[in-house]
Amino acid sequence: MIALTATAESTHHLQPLISDLGLILMTAGIAVLLFKKMKQPLVLGYLIAGFLAGNHFDFFPSITDMKSVEVWAEIGVIFLLFSLGLEFSFKKLMKVGGTSSVTAITQIAFMTLIGYCVGQWMGWNKMDSIFLGATLSISSTTIIIRAFDELGVKGKKFVGIVFGALIVEDIVAILMLVLLSTIAVSNEVSGGELLQSVLKLIFFLIIWFLGGIFIIPTILKKAKHLLTDEMLLIISLAMCLMMVIFAANVGFSPALGAFIMGSIIAETTQAEKIEHLIQPVKDLFGAVFFVSVGMLINPGTLVDFALPVLIITLVTIFGKAFSSSFGALLSGQPLKQSVQTGMSLAQIGEFSFIIATLGMTLKVTSGFLYPIIVAVSAITTFTTPFLIKYSESFALALEQKMPKKWVKNINRYSVNAQAIKSVSTWQIVLRSSITQIILHTIIITAIVLLSSKFVAPLVADTRFGNTLAALLTLVIIAPFLWALSLRRVKVEEVERLWEERKYRGALLMLILIRMSLGLFFVGFLLNIFFSPLVAFIALIIAIGAYQIFPKKLNEQYHKIENHFLKNLNDRENKKIDRRYANLMPWDGHMSIFDIGKESNLAGKTLEELRIRESMGINIAYIRRGEVTISIPTKTERLFPGDEISVIGTDAQITEFTNYLNQNEIEAAKNIEESEVVLRQLEVSNEDFMEKSIGQFRGKTGGMVVGIERNGNRILNPESSLILQQNDIIWVVGDKKKMAELLKTH
């Protein structure tokens, strides 16, 4: 009887959960179909669906258990951030240029400040104003990507700046979640607490990243032959939720943990597969999250706060457009690209919802803020495609209206800002040393703290327990202590600096600081387990051991470092291997030959020699004294003493060598470095599609020596051949021009 009663109660409790979820998904499905048909962003469909299923709309069935929906929504945020982390990866952040970083940071700082000021001006309390500024500072990746796809502008230069800025904004948004939580708990802005939160975040980010990259890719590789799609999905979700739990336990938001685990997995060779497997899960719970956001739309509140909605919408559009454009200009971009960048970033979206949700969850923001943010996001979602579409026209009109002197100064500043800045040898050494100090200090600190928290209590009651714990910890941190104290960094640069007397003092100071830190950590560790006297004695012994076993420590450290770097670069290396395996049309390479004084080839044009037609050899350049003729035309003549660089397979190079020997050519030598290089690329730029090879050469200065199309290889193609999308082409050209060409692909 008791069992039946319990079953009945659980069924009664479960029913609202299932019925509410069914209502949410049904409403979302219908709304998404309609918005897809109307070619509108799906996020808006979810928001409308939430409004219809919420308690503020009486002409439609409503949910009955809002708490259950909030749980679903929180899970949705976790998987959204996990998926975002999978798309992110730390390497992308490292590759983001200064332009995107300056643009994003300028825009975030400006909008946070202006949002706070607008909130205060409208009479809101301090916490509402702070959260308003934070929500307005982050643009919507989802909305921007959708707009770019619809408008077909992904090949334009400003798009790369926008994507880079979005990456930086995502990182700053994660940081904001931590800082806002700190502010909300203390209910005031304390510089000391904020600094402590930032340092704590940096500490854990580095530890999670280093530890995650060292361990997780290794586990996935070892178990690769056992992993089915089902198991890989379960393991991925488990790792995500474990990091969520860990992040929550150390005082961070669950969203941060999900994002970090996603970014760690993004560096593994299984990243694409996991991203594919997680997509349906993310879509499901993401839909629930956005629907739950729509449920909080209260028409009465929006009517009462119509004026604030209008003001904040205008501030968002004009403020973000201005600040982003100014940031891009500040970084050295031309006026046109800057304006296009600014107008593309003029909206708020998913991260703004998450930040607003945080305020509601912590109960530090007023009830009106959330629906206002949703309304502003909905309006700016509609305006974004139009702003992007007409940004170029607006930029050109603005340039015509501006004083000529201003335009000239902007162009001059842009050229100067984009010039390559040299980095001094001292800066290189200093950066490398500081990086080494920070990384190894954090690693050693983490190991010591973990040992004192988990290892020491386990052996505290045993005989010599503290001694064993100290020795175990010392053995683990020994390679890192050696690297912190004694590892040589930037050896060649340091040797060059040592030759200049003015740098010797600074170099010695760096060495002293590193060694002092190493000694401090040994003493710090031993002081945890023993008395200061014992710590001092053991410190002397440790110094002696470091002098006796430096090679062993060196080997151990490099094993750890190589393992980490292998895991870190494994995904990228796999891509390169696949690319070369799939795209290499032949085993072509470059070699250099000298035209002898008595050569029969001297004085003849390339057309007369017919080297390409008879042997398949392409001449990349002719160097005549200090003059280099890159990609010579068929009318170019060879002269005694010319140095020529040719491209061909091993067999072709051998045949060409014999041909030269028969014509009294001097011995060949292998190429080491050249200003003319051989590169391969995939035709994806619209500027080159449906263009002939001759037109390609005229536009880029590069000579196409081979094409792979649909698995078929065409060597030495005719200049009239038309390039098609997804063609793999091998191009010979000037090194700098080829680098610029590759950047656009």
N, C-alpha and C positions, 0 to 999 in steps of 0.2 A: 504493500500500500504506500509506504514511504517512497519507494522507488518510482511508483507511478506518479505520485504527487510531484516528485522532483522533476520527472520527465515532462510533466505537464507544465510546470513552472518554467523550465528551460525552453520549452517550445513557445510558450507565451512570450518569454523574453526575447527569443530569437526572431520571432515573426516581424516585429517592426524593423529590425536590422535588414532582413531580406527584402521586405516590401519597400523600404526607403531606398535601398540600393537599386532595386528594380525600377522604381520610379525615376531615380536620377539617371540611370543609363538609358531608359526609354526616352525620356525627355531630351537628353543630350543627343541621342541618335537621330531623332527627328530634326532637332535644331541644326545639327551638323550637316545633315543632308540638304536642308534648305539653304544654309549659308554656303555650302559647296556649290550648289546650283547657282547662287547669286554671285559666286566668285569673291566672297568676303572671307576675312580671316576666321578660322575655326574657333579661336579663342572667344570671339564675340558671340558665336553660337552657344558656346558653353555658358557664358555669362547670362545670356537670355534664358537658356534652359534652367539655370539656377534660380533666376528671378521667378519663372513660371512655377517651379516646384517648391519655392520658398513659402514662408508664411505671410508674405506681404502681397500675395496675389490670390484673390478669393475665388476666381473662376476656373481653378485648375486644382487637381488633387495635390495636397501638400504633404511634406514629410512629417513624421510624428516624433522622431527621436533625433534631435539636433546633435546630441553628444556623440552618437555613433557616427554621424556624418563628419563631425570634427576629427574623429579618429581616422576615418578613411582619408580625409583631406590631409592630415599630418603625414600619413603614409605616402600620399601623393607627392607632397613636398620632398620627402626623403628620396623617392625614386626619380623625381625630376632633377634633383641636385646630383644624384648618382649618375644619371644619364648625361648631365652637363659635364660632370667630371670625366666621363669616358670620352667625350668629344674634345676635352680641353688639353690635358697633358701638360706637364711642367715645361717640356721642350718648346711648346708653342709660346709660352710666356717669355722664354729666353730669346725666342726669335722675333718677338714683337719689337719693331723698331722704335726709335726715339720719337718719331712723329706721332704714332698711335698713342704712346704713353703720355706724351705732353698733352695731346688732344683730350684724352680721357681724364687725366688728372685736373686739367684746367676746367673742364666742364663739370666734373664732380664737385670741385671746391666752390665754383661759382654758384651752382644750383643748390648745394647744401646751404650756403650762406643766404642766398636770395630767398630760398624756401622758408628758412627760419625767420627772416625779416618780414616776409609776407604774412606768416602766421602770427607774429607779434603785432603787426600792423592791423590785422583783423581782430585782435583782442583775444587770441587763443592763449592757452597756458604754455609754459616753456616746453613741457614734454611733447605736446601736440605739435608745436613748431619745429622741434628737433626731428621728430619722425616725419613731418611733412618735408623738410629739407632732404632727409635721407631718401624718401620715396621718389622725389623728383630728380634725384641725381643719377639714377640708373636707367639706361635705355633698354628697350626690349629686343633681345636677339631674335626671338621667334617672329615678331612682326616685321623686323627689318629684312630677315632672310626671305620671308614670304613676299615682301614687296619687291626685293631685288629679282626674285625668280619671275614674278609676274611682268616686271618691266624689262627684263632681259638686259640688265646693266652690269652683270657680274664681271664682264671683261674690262670694265673701266678702272682707271687708276685709283679713283677715290674709294672704291669698294674695299680695296686692301687696307686702306687706312681705317675705314669703318670697322671692319672685322677685327683688326688689331686693337682698336679702342674698346670694342665689346669684350674682348678677352680681359683687358685690364679692368674694365668695369666689373666684370664678374668676380674677379679677385677682390676688388675693393668692396663689393657688396658682401662677400663672405666676411671680410674684416669688419664691416659695419654691423653685421649681426652680432658679432662678439662685443663690439664697443657699445652698441645700443643696449645689449643685455646688461652690461656693467653699469651704464648710466641709469637704466630702469631700476636696478636693484638698489642703488644708492640714492636714486631720485634727485641726483645733482651731477653736474659735470665737474669731476675732480681730475686735475691733470695727473696727479700721482697714480690714481687708480687706472686711468686710461693707459698710461705708460706701462704700468704693470700688466694690464691685459694684453697690450700689443706685444710686449716681450714674452709673455707666456704663450701667446699664439705663435709667435715666430719659433720659439723653442720646440713646441709640439709639432708644428708643421715640418720643421727640418727632421726631427726624430721620426715622425711618421713616414716621411718621404724616403729617408735613407733606409730605415728598417724595412719599409714596405717593398722598395725596389730590390733590396738584398734578398728578401725571403719569398715574396709572393710569386714572381716570375719563375723562380726555381721550382717551387711546388707545382705550378701549372705545367712546367716542362716535364718534370719527372712523372707526373700522372697523366700526361697527354694521351697515351695509348689506352688509358682506362676511361677517359672522359667521353661520355655521350653528350648530346645536346642537353638532355634533361639534367644530367649530373652537373654540367658546367653552369647551367642556369641556377640550380639550387646552391651550388658552391659560391657563385658570384653574389647572389642575394644574401647568403649567409655572411660573407665577408663584409658586405655593405652594412648589414644590421649590426654585426659585431663592432664595426668601427663607430656606428651611431651610438651604441651603448657606451663604448669607451670614451667617445667625445663628451657625452652627457655626464659621465662620471667624473671627468676632470673639469667640468664647468663650462663646456661649450655647447652650442646648439646642435641638435641631431642633424640638421641640414649640413653643418660643417663636416661632420664625420662622413656623411654620405658622399659629399663632394670630394673629400680627400681620398677615400677609397676608390672612387671612380677615376680620379686622376692618376692613382698608382697603377690600377689595372690598365689604364690607357697606354702605359709604357710596355705592356707585355705583348707577345706575339698573338695572344688570343683576343686582343682588344676588339677587333672588328667583329669577330664571331659573338663575343659577349654582348657587344652593343646591339647586334642584330637580334639576339635572343631576348634581351631585356626590353626591346622596343615595345612589344605588346603590353608588357607589365607597366611600363612607363605611361603608355597611352591610356590604359585603363584608369590607373590611379591619378594620373595627371588630369584626366577628364573630370574625375570626382572632385579634385581640388578646385579646378576652375568653376565647376558647377556650384561648389560650396561658397565660393567667392560671390557668385551671382545671387545666392540666397540672401545675402546680407544687404542687397540693394533695397532700400526703403524709399518708395516714391515720395512719401511724405517728407522724409529727410532731405531728399534731393530738391523738392519744391522749396522747402524752408532755406536750403543752402544753395539755391540756384546761382546767386551772385558770387559766392566763394568758388563754386565750380567753374564759372565763367572766368573769374580772375585767375585761378590756378591753371586753367587750361591755356590761357593766353601767356601766362608766365612760363609755363612748360614749353610751349612751341617757340616763342620768341627768345626766351632765356637760354634754352638748350641750343637752338640754332646759332645764336650769337656767340655763346661761350665756346661751343665746339669749333665754330669757324675761327674764332680768335685763337684757340689753342692750336689749330692746324697751321694758321698763319705764323704763330709764334715758333712753331717747330720748323718753319722754313718752306712750307708748301705754297704754291702759287694761289692767287686769289680764287680762281675758278674751282680748283680741287678743294680748297678750304670751305667755300660756301656749300659745295655739294656734300661734303662730309658733315657740316653742321646741320643742314636741313634733313639729312638722313637720320640723324640721331635725335630728332625732336619729338620724342614720345616716351611714355613709360609703359611698363608691362609686368611680366611675371615676377621679377624680383621686387618690384614695388608692392605687389600683393603680399609677397612673403614677409617683407619688412613691416607692412601694415598689420599682417596677421600676428607678427611677433608682439607688436604693441598691444593688440587686443588680448593675446594670451597672457601677457605679463600684467594686464589690467592697468596700464599706465597712460593709455590714450583714450580720448573721448569717443563715444559711439558714432559720432558723425564723420570722423576722419576716414574710416574704411570705405563707406559708400561714396564719399567724395573722390577718393583715389580711384575707385573702380570707374566712376563716371568720367573722370579725366582720362583714364586709360582708354576707355571706349571711344571717346571723341578723338583722341590723338591717333588711335589705330586707324580711324577713317581718314584722317588728314595726312598720314605718313606717305602713302603712295603718291598723292598729288604733290607733296613737297619734294619728293625725290624726282618725280617726273619733270617738274618745272624748275628744278634747282639750277640746271645749266643755263637756261634762259635768264633766270634771275641774276645769276653770276655775271653773265655778259652785259645785262642791262646795268647792273651795279657798277661794273668796270667803266662803262661809258659815262655814267653820271658822276663818278668820282673825279676829283681834280687830277689832271694828268701827272702832277708832281707826286701825289699820293701813290698812284699806280706804279710810277717809275721807282719810287722808294721801296714799295712792296716787292717788286720784281728783283730789285738789287739785293734786298735782304734775303729773299728766297734763294737766289743764286749763291750768296755768301754762306748762308746757313747750311746748304746742302753740300758745300765743298767738304772734301775729306779732311778731317782734323787728325793731325798726328798725335800719337800718344807717346810720351817720353818713356825711356827705359826705367826710370825711377818709379813712374806711375804703375808700370807693368809689375815690377817687383813688389811694390807696396800693396797693390790689389791682391796679388797672389798670396802674399804673406798674411794679410788680414783674413782672406777667405779660409786659408789653412787654420788660422787661429780660431776663428769662429766655429767652423765645422767640427774640429776635433775637441774644442772645449765643450760644445753641446753634447757630442757623443759620449765623452768621458763623464760629464756631469750626469747624463741620463743613466749610464751604466752604474755609477756609484749610488745614485738615489734608488734605483731599482733593487740593487743588492742590499742596501740598508733596509728597504721596506719588505722585501720578500725572502732574501737569503738569510739575513741575520736572525730574524725571528725563528726560523726553522732549526737553527743550530745553537740558539742561545743557551739552551739548558744542557748541552752536551759538553764533554770535556774537550778543551781546545777548540770549541765551536767558533769563537770569534777569530781565532788564528786561521782556521780553515776558510772561513768566509772572507777574511781579508786577503789571503793568498789567492783564492779563486778569483776574486774581483780584480786583484792586481794582475793576474795572468791574462784575464780577458781584456783589460784596458792597456796592457803593455804595448801592443803594436801602435795604438793610437797615441799613447804617451810619447813613444819614440818619434812618431810623425809630427806631433805637436812641437817637440823640443829640438829634434836633430835632423829631421828630413830637409834636404836641400831643395829649394824651389827656384825655378828659373835660373839654372846654373850659368848659362851663357850671359844672361843679362846682368847677373850679380858680378860675374868676373869683369865685365866691361865697366860697371860702376866702381868696382874696387880700384880700378886703375886711376880713377879720379879721386883725389884726396878729400874733396868736399863731401863725398858720399860715405866715406868709411865710417864716420861716427854714427850716422843713421843706420847703416847696415849692422854695425856692432850692437846698437840699441835694439834692433829687431831680434837679433839672435838672443840677446840677454832676456828680452821679454818672453820669448818662446820658452827658453830654458827655465825661467822663473815660474812660468805657468805650469810646466811639467812637474817641477818640484813641489809646487803648491798642491797639485792634485794628489800626489803621492802622500803628502802630509795630511791632506784633507781626508783621504780615504782611511788612512791608518788611525787618525784621530777619532773617527766614527766608532771603530771597534776597540781601540786601546786608549791608553792615557797619552798625553802629549810627549812624555819621555820615551815611551815605547815607539811612538810615531817617529820621533827624531832619530832614534837608533836604526829603526827599519828604513828610514829615508836614506841614511848613509849606505846601508846594505844595497838598497835599490839602485842607487847611483853607481855603485861598483858593478852590479849585475848588468846595468845598461852599457857599461864600458866593456864588459867581457863578451856580451852576446849581441853586438850591434847588427851583424849580418843576419842572424836568425830572426831578429825583430823586423829587419828590413824585408826579408823574404815573406814573413808572415803578413806584414802590412800590405805588401804588393799583391799577395794572393787575395786578400780581402778586397782591395781596391779593384783588381782586375775582374773579380767576380761581380762586383757592383756595376762596373762599367759595361761588362758584357750584358748583364740583364737590362741596363739602361738603354743600350744601343741595339739590343737584339731585334726589336721590331723594325727599326729603321734599316738595319743591315739586311733583314729578310726582304724588305721592300726593294732595296737596291739589287739584291741577288735576283729577285723575280724580274725586276725591270731589265736587268742586263741579259737574263736568260731569255726573256720574251722579245726584247727589242733589238738585240744585237744582230744586225743584218749580215755581218761577216766579221772575221777576225782582223779587221783593218787596224793599222797603227801607223805612226809617223816615223820617218827616218830622214836623216840629213845627208846630202852628198855635196861634194865640191866639184865644180867644172874645171877640169885640168887645162893648163895653158895650151896643150897640143890637141885638145879635144876636137873631134870632127863635128860635134854638136854646136860649137861656138858660132855665133852669127846667124843661126837659124831660128825661125819663129816656132812657137809651140804648135801652130797649125801645120807647119811643114814637117815637124818631127812626128806628129800623130801618136804621141806617147799614150794618151788616154785611150785612143781607139784601138791601138795594137796590143797594149798590155793591161789596160784597165787601171793604170796609174793616174792619180790626180796630183797636180802640183799645188801645194798650199801657199807657198810664198817663194820669192826669189830675193835673196839678200845680196846687195851689191855695195860693198863698203859700208857706209853708214846709212844707206838707203834700203828700205825694205818694201818690196812690191807684194802686197798681200793679195791673194786670189788673182794671179795674173791672167790677163785675157789671152785669147789665142794669137793675137798679133805681137805679143811680147817676145823679144829675142833673148837667147842665152848668150852670155859673154864669158870669156876666160876669167876664172877667179870667182865666179858667182857661186853662192851657196844656195842650194835648193832643198826645200822640204817636200817630200812626197808622201802620199798616203796609199796604202794598199795592203793586201794580205801577205802572209809570209812568203807564199809562192810567188806573188807578183813582185815583191821586193827583191827576192832572189833573182827572178828573171830580169828585173830592171838593173840589178847590180852587174849581171853578166853583160847586159846591153851596154852599160857604161864602160865596163872594162874593155870591151871590144872597140870602143871609141876612145881609148886611152884616157879614161877618167881616173882620178886619184881615188884612194880607198875611202870606203864609206865609214861613217861613224854614227852611233846611236844618238837619237835625240834625247836631250835631258829637259830642257826648258825652252819654250818658244812663245813669242808674242802671237803666233798663229796656232790655233788649237782646233782639234776635232771634237765636236760635241753632237749628242743625239737629243732629239726632242720629239714630242708628240704634237701634231698639228691640232690645236684646240682653240687658238686665237682666231676670231672671226676675220681679222685683218688679212690672214693668209689663206683662209679657206676659199676654194674655187679660184685661186690665183695660180698662174703658171710659175714654173721654177725660175724662169727669167725675171718675172716680176718680183719674186721673192728675193732674188739676188740683188735686184736694183734697189729694193727697199731696205735690206739688211746688210748688204755687202758680203753675204755669206754664200759659199758655193755648196750646193747639194750634191753629195757624191754617192748617195744611196738612199733607197726608200724601201720600207716594208709595208705592204698594203694587203690586208686580209690574209696574212700568212705567206704571201708571195714577195720575193725580193727582187728589186730592180736596181742594178748597179749602173752607175754612170748614166742617169736618166737624161733624156733630151730636155732642153730648156723650154720646150713648148708643153711639156707634161703638166697637167693641172693637179694641184695639191687638193686632197680631200680630207675631210674631218677624220681624225684618228690615224692618219698616216704617221708612221715613224720615220723620221728623216735624219740622216747624218749630214751635218753641216760643218764646213771648214771656214774659219774666219778669224778676225782679230779677237784676241782674248777678251778685251773689255767689251767689245760689241756683243760677243757671244754670251758673256755674263749678263748683260742687259737684256738680251733676247730671252735667256732662260728665265729671268725674273718675271717676264710677262706671260710665261706659260705655267 
